[in-house]
Amino acid sequence: MTLREALTAAAAQLAADEYLHASANRDAELLLLHTLQIPRITLIAHPSRELTPAQHALYEKNIARRLRHEPIQYVTGQQEFYGLTLNVTPAVLIPRPETEHLVEAVLKLLPANQPLKIADIGTGSGAIAIALAAHLPQAAITALDISTEALAIAAANARDHNVADRIRFLQSDLLSALTHEDETFDAIVSNPPYVPNSDRDTLHPQVRNHEPPTALYAGETGLDIYRRLIPQAHSALKPTGLLALEIGHGQSSDLAALLSGWRNISFINDLQQIPRVALARRPADPKID
């Protein structure tokens, strides 16, 4: 079977699935390139090249995984985020383009040429922590996650991008592992779980059935983690320290209420003009709430 024939057959299989038809051609091509470990230019230039039986069998296996709605990123084991190639497995949430807005906002607000202490809560694959470390060369970052599997992946990604010496990885339920009261941060960032439990059935099956639920759901309203994290962040931030949170659709009013008493509260929209990032500063006087 030629590359063109294999690609056409796989795309037709994917297009027959109601959840995959919109991305069938793209997915079939990405999985073929991944299976053969070739650049796209090779596929374009040599569509009549023959697959070996072993290659064809592996391609069919990868297509079968996609037909079970397994995310492309888990099949290939990689995802691009803020110009970085990150390793991902089903132990971590797949980094989204929306989260890049959070990184951009933090980079705009923090000085690049000064020593900084930053905490990334729920680091997952390490996407946020590694992106910040790559662009803030004097920053020391503490990346926390409740999952030891996620932390292992994040640490490997940090090593791949040569920032492991400036990122400390800790297993922690939010900030609970930080027991020293004198340890405070210039900024705390987080893309926490924020999907309401009631929205579970509305999610694409590739999310609902494959991504880690502990990284997705946060109670009936999706606010459970924010209710715990915001007070902890207040205690762990230096006066005027920055809190930056990714938020879900329709949650900006609730976040504004939860941040009552903070300073410089603002929201940043994503490309669909949906408020996606909440920003706030701890008051300069810790007595002011």
N, C-alpha and C positions, 0 to 999 in steps of 0.2 A: 504493500500500500504506500502511495506517495504522501508527502506532507500535505498537499492540497486535498487529497481524498480523505485523509484522516481528519483534517481540520473541518471539512464540509460535513462529514458524518457526525463528528462530535458536536458541532454547532447545532445541527438538526436535533440531536438528542436533548440538548440543553434548552433549545427554543420550545420544545414540547412541554416544558414544565412551566406552570403559571407564575412561579416565583422567580424563574431564571431567564425567561424569554427575552427580557429587555437587555440583558448583558450577555446573551448566549455567544455572540461572535467574539466579543472581547475575552470572555472567560475561556472559550475554546482555544483561542490564540495564546493567551497567557500560560495556560496549562501545557500547551504543546512546547512553547519556548522553554518552560521550566523543565519539562520531562526530558527534552533533548539537550538542555543547557546550551542553547544557541541564541545569538542575537536576532532581533527581528529582521535585520537586513538579510540574513541567511535564508529565512523563510520566504522573503520577497524575491530574492535572486534565484533560489533553487526550489521552486514549488514541486518539481517532479522528482526530487530526491526521495529515495526509498527508505522507509523505516525498517529497521531490523525487527524480527519477531519479538525480541525482548523489549525494544522501545515501544512497539505497538501495544504490548501487554501492559506496560507501565502506564502508558497514556490512557488506556481504557480504565485502569485502576484509578487514576487521578480523576478522570471524568466521572466515574461512579461515585467517588467521594463528593464531588460537587453536586451530583444529582441527589445526594442525601442532604443537600443544603449546607454542607460544611463550607465555611468561608474560604475563599481563595487563599487568604493569608495563612491559614492553618495548613493548607495543602502545600504551599510553597515554603512556609516557615519564615516569611519575611514581610515587612511592611515599611514603606517610606514614611518618614515623619520629619518635617522641618529640615529637609535636605539630608537626613540621616537614614541609613538602612538598618532597621532593627529586626532582631530575631523575635518571633512570636510563636507561642504554642497555646493550646486550649487553657493553659493555666493563667493566661493574662488577657485582659481586654485588648482588642485590636485598636491601636491608636487611630483617631479620626482626624480629618482635616479641621474640624471645628475646634479641636484642642489647640491647634496652632495659633488661634486668636488669643488664647490664654498666654502662651509663650511670648507672642509679640507684645502684648500689653505689659507683661512683666519686664521685658527687656527695655521698653520705652521708659519705664518708671524707675529702674534701678541703674546706678552708675556702673559703667563697664570697667572703670579704672580704679576701683576701690575695693578693699577687702569686704566681703559680705558673708553673712551666714543665712542660708536659706533652707527651709524644710519643705519637702515634697511629700504630701500625705496621700497614701494609696498609690504608690509609684507604679505598680503594675510592671510593664515592660521597661520602665525607667525612662520613657519617652521625654517627659517634661524635665526631669532632673538632668538628663544627658544633654538635651538641647540647651538648657540654661548654662550648664557647665561649659559647653562648647563655645558659648558667646560671652560668658562672664569669666575671664581667665583667673580672676582673683577670688572667685566665690568658692566657699566650702559648703557643700550641700549634704544634708541629711535626708535620705530617702527611706520612707517608712511604708511598710505594708504588712497586713495581717497574715499573708500567705508566704510561706518559706519557698514554695515553688516559684512564685512570682519574683521574689528577691533574688533567687539564683539566676533567673533569666535576665533581670535588670543588671545584676553585677557583671554577667558575661557581656551584655551590650555595652556597659561602661568600659570594660577592658577593650572591646573591639574599637571603641572610639577614643581611646587614650585619655579618658577622664576619670578612671577608677581611683586614682590617687587623691581626688578631691571630692569623692562621694562616699559617705558612710551609709551603709545599708543596715537597717534595724527592723526586726520583726516587732510589730506594734499594732495594737488596736488604736487607730488614730495617733494621738500623741502620748499615749499612756506609758510607753517605754522610756520617755524622757523624765527621769525622776529627779533630776537636779533642778531645783528652783531657780538657780542662778544662770541656767542655760536659756538664753533668749535669742531670737532671730530677727534679722532685718526684714525678712519676708517669709510668708508661709503661702504655699500654692497647693492647689488640689483640684483634681478632676474626680470627685467622689461619686459613688452610686447616687443616682437621683431619679431613677424611673419608678413611678408609683406601681405598687403590686398589681393594681387594677388594669394597668396598661400591658401586662404581660402578653395577653392573647393578641394584641394589636401589632406586636413586633414581628419583623421578618423572621421566618424560622431559622435562618442562619444565625441570627442573634439569639433568639429565644432558646434554641435547642443546643447551641454550641458554645457561646461565650459564658464565662463564669458568672453565675447569678449573684454572687457576693459583690461583684464589681458593677452590677447593673441596678439592683432593686434596693429601695430605701423606704420601706413602709408604705402605708396606704396613700400618702400624699407625695411621696418621694423626698420628703424633707427631713427624715429621721437623722441622717448623717450630719446635715447642716446644723441641726439643733444641738448636737453633741460637739461638733467640730468648732463652731464659732466661739463658744465660751472658752474652749481649750486654747484656741489660737490667741484669744485676747490675753490669756495668762502667759503664753509663750513668746509673744512678740515684744520687741523693744518699743518704747513710746514712739509714736508716729510710724511704726512698722507697717508694712504692706500685707494685706490679705487679698489673695486673688483666687477666685473660685470659678470653675465652670459650672453652669447651671442649665436646667432643662427648660423646655418650652413652657411658657406661662408661669414661670416661677419667680420672676423679677420682683413682683410686689411682695411676695412672701419673704424673699431674701432681704428686701429693704426693711421689712419689719423685724426680721431676726437680727439685722445689723444696727438696730436702733441704739444710739449712743456712740457709734463709731463716727469717724470723720471722713469727709471726701468720698462719700458713697457714690459710685457711678456704675453704669452698665455699658458694655460694648456689644454691638450687634454682630451676628455672623453675616455671611453673604446673602442669606435669605431675609435679612433685616429682623432676625429673631434675637432678643437679648440672650447672649451666650456666656458672657463673662461678668462676674460681679467683682468690683474693686472697692476696698475700704482701707482706711488707716486707723490704727489704734490711737486713741486720744493721747496727746502729749503728756497730760496729767493723768496718771493711772487712777486717780481718785474720781475722775469724771467718767461716768458710764452712760 
